[in-house]
């Protein structure tokens, strides 16, 4: 059935007049009458009783009006849903992230995304950085958050946030009362190092490079620790010292103090990664929010420096 002709029928049925329906449809009456006759011929039934006082729906017309109105409501709903899906407003998104991403950057991103796209289902997976890359390649997640750098030609990589590396010291450490600590002064101290992953320098690479710039190789008393909570816990226990992202201070672990590094400005970058060929609308909407939040965070950081 021609939907345009069906709309003509609904207009006449609701107006109970060909004249008023024609004005409503912005068309002349004769072609409208022709379209209704063709519809009646197509269905093999009379839809209207015509008289000098106007038109009245037949029993078949009453039924068709009820069904046609229901069809158009469903059609409008379908069009709306299709548009929202196409604009990335409806759907599902699965994200992988290293646990320390939730200390600062990730919560604000997720909050902003949920506020703007409440009907997108979010599935969050906490995992190691190498698993994030693997799950992306396997198509099990849509995007991931991990520490940079990362070299992978099949993935897009963008920096989300940049933060300082700070020293985590046991509160009983001799330098714990200093406002800043020279990293070289810890050259002989036992270090707790984050995990190292093949072809992914990440946080481990930034920590060891910072120590190298200070003139020493860290003495790893404990290495391959991938959870920041565990690293901070070992520091609190007096096992060693550590270089950690500044956002780890949000963990507020008893027995640990955090101090800036004197004379150096070590930083680490958190990045978002996704498959190059993935052009999904929901992912595009998410990345738009990520970029906006990243710009806002950078602007706030510049204002604090000023």
N, C-alpha and C positions, 0 to 999 in steps of 0.2 A: 504494500500500500504506500502511495506517495504521501510522505509526511507533510509536505506543503499543503496538499489537498486536505489532509486531515486537520491541519491547523485552520484552514478556511472553514471547515465544518464546525469546529469548536467555537470559532468567533460568531458564526451565525446562530448556533445553538445557545450560546450564552447571552447574546444580544436579543434573541428572539425577533430579529429583523435583518433583512438583507441590506437595507440602507445603512443602518447603524454599523453593521459588521463591515461593510465596504469602507465606511469612513475610518473605522478602527484599523483596518488593514491598509489604508491609503491606496485604494484601488477603486475602479469603477464597478458599479453593480452588475452590469451584464456579464463580464468575464467571471465574476464571483458566482453568479447563478449557473453559468456553464460548468464551472468546476464542481459544484455541488451535484448537478445532474450526472456528471461523469462518475462521481463517487457512488451515487445511488445505482447507476448502471453497473459499475464494477462489482458492487456488493449484491446486486439483484434484489434490493429491498428499497422501500421508501423510507426516508429518514425524517421528512418534514411533511406536515399537512399545511398546505398553503391556502390563504384566504385573503380577502381584502383588508382584514384587520391585522395581518401579519402572518407569522408562521408558528406552528406548534410541533414539537417533537413527537414522532410516533414512538411506540414501545421499543422498536428496534433502534430508533434515534437516541432514546434515553439511555439505553444500554451502551451504545457506541460512545456517547458523551462521557459516561462514567469511566469507561475503559480508556478512552483517548486522554482524558485528564490525568489518569494514573500513569499512562505511558509517557506523557510529556514531563510529569514530575520526575519519573525515573530517568528520563533522558537528560533533563537538566542536572540531576544529581550526578549522572555518569560523566557528563561534560565537565562539571566542576571538579570531580575527583581526578579525571584524566589531566586537566590543567594543573591541578595541585601536584600530582605526581610528576608531571613534566617540569614543574618549577622547583622540584625538590622539597615540597612541603609535606609529602606523605611517603612513607616507605620505611626501610629499616637500614641501620648502619652498625657495623661491627668494628670496634676499635681495639687494637692492642697497645699496651703502654708499659714502659718500665715503671716500677713502683714509685720511684722518686719524682716522676712527672706529676704525681698527685699532690706534691708538697706545695705547689704554687700555681704553675701555668695551667695545668689541665682543668682544675675545678672551675676557674673563671670561664674557660672556653666552653665547657659542658653546660654551665649555667646559662650563658648567653645563647647557646644553640637551643637548649630546651625552651627558653623563653620565646624565641622566634619561631621555632618549628616543633611545637608540642606534640604533633601527631606522628613524628618520626620515632620509631622504636630504636632505642640505643642499647647495644650489647657491648659490655666492656670486659676485656680480657687482660688481666695482669700477667706479664710474661717477660722472659729474658729477651734482650735485644736480638740475639741470633734467631730466636723463635719467632719474633715479630717479622723479620725478613722472610723466614721460611713460610710462615702462614700467609704472608702477602703473595708470595709466589704460588702457593697452593690455592689461592682464592678463598681462604677461610676467614680472612679479615679484609676490611676495605681500606684501612689506614692505620698507621702506627706512630707512636711517639717514642723516640730514643735519643741518646746523646750522639752528637756528631763528632767527627766526620764519618760519612758512609759513602763508599764508592760502589755503585751498582747501576749499570747502564739501563737496566730495565725499570728502574724506580725513579720517580720524581722526589726530590728532597728540598725542603724549605726550612729555614731557621724560624723557630717559633719564639724563642726567648734566649737571651744571653745573660748569664749571671756570674758573679764572682765565685772563685774558689776560696774558701776560708779554712783555717786550721781548726780542727777539733782536738782539744786537749783534755786530759783528765783534770778535774778541778783541783787536784792535789799537785799538779805539775808545777815546777819551779817558775815557769813562764806564764802561768795562768793569770797572774795579776797584771801582766803587761797589756796596754791598750792595743799594741800591734806586736807581731813577732816576726823576726827575720828568719826566713825559712832555712838559711844556711846554719842557723844555730841548732837545728834539729837533725843535722846530717848524721849524727851517730845514734839517733833515736830509732827504736823499732817502729815501722810503719804498717798500718793496715791498709791494704790496697784493694781497690774494686776488681771485679772479675775482668779477665781479658778474653776477648773473643776473636777468632780467626778472621782476618781481613776487616776487622771492625775496631779501630783504636779506641773510639768512644771516650768514656770517662777515664779509663785506665791510661790511655794515651796522653790525655791532658794532664793527669796527675804526674806521671813519670817525666813528661816533657818539662813541666814546671820545676820539678826537682833538678832536672839536668841543667836548666837555665840558672838555678841557684848554685850549681857546681858540685852536685853529688848524685849518686844513684841510691834511691831509698832502700833501706834494709827491711825487706818484707818479712815481718814476723808472722803475718797472716795475710794470705792473698786469695784471689778468686772469690771474694765475698761480694755477692751481687745485690744484696739488700742494704740500703742505707741504714735502715733501722738496726741491722746486725752490726754494721761498721760502728755506728754511734754507741751501741751497747758494749762492744769490745773496748772502745775508748773509755767509756765510763768505768769499765772493770780494770783499767790500768794496763791493758795488754799492749797498747801502743798509741801512736798519734795518727791522724789522718787528714788528708785534704778532701773536703767535701763541698758540693754546691751550697751556696749561701742559703738557699731555701730550706735546707735540712734543719736550719735553726728553728723552723716551725715545729719540729718534733718535740722540743723542750724536754730533752732527756736529763734527768737528775744525774749529777756527777760529771757533766761535760760542760766545758766552756768553749765558745767559738771566738776566734780572733782573726782579724785581717792580716794578710801577709805584707810585711813592710818591704818597700823597695821594688815589689813586683805587682803586676795587675793581672794575675791569672784568671781566665774566664773559661766557661764551658757553655756550649750551645745545645739546647734541646731542639730537635727537629721533628717535623711531621713528614712521613713518607707514604707514598701510594703508587700503585701501578701506573705506568705511563699510558697504557691503552685504556684505562678506566675513565670514562666520560659520563658516568652516572649522575643524574640530576641531584640526588640526595647528597652524594659525595661532594659535588660542586658547591652546594649550599653550605655544607659543613666547612669546606676549605675557605669559603668567603668569610665565615664567622671567625675562623682561625686567624686569617690575615688581618681582619679588623681588630681583633683582640690583641694581636701582636703589635699592630701600630699604636694602639692605645697604651700598651704597656711600655713601649719604647718612648712615647711622648711623656709619660709619667716619670720615667727614669731620667729623661733630660731635664725635666722641671726640677726634680730633686737635686740634680747636680748644680743647677743654677741657684 
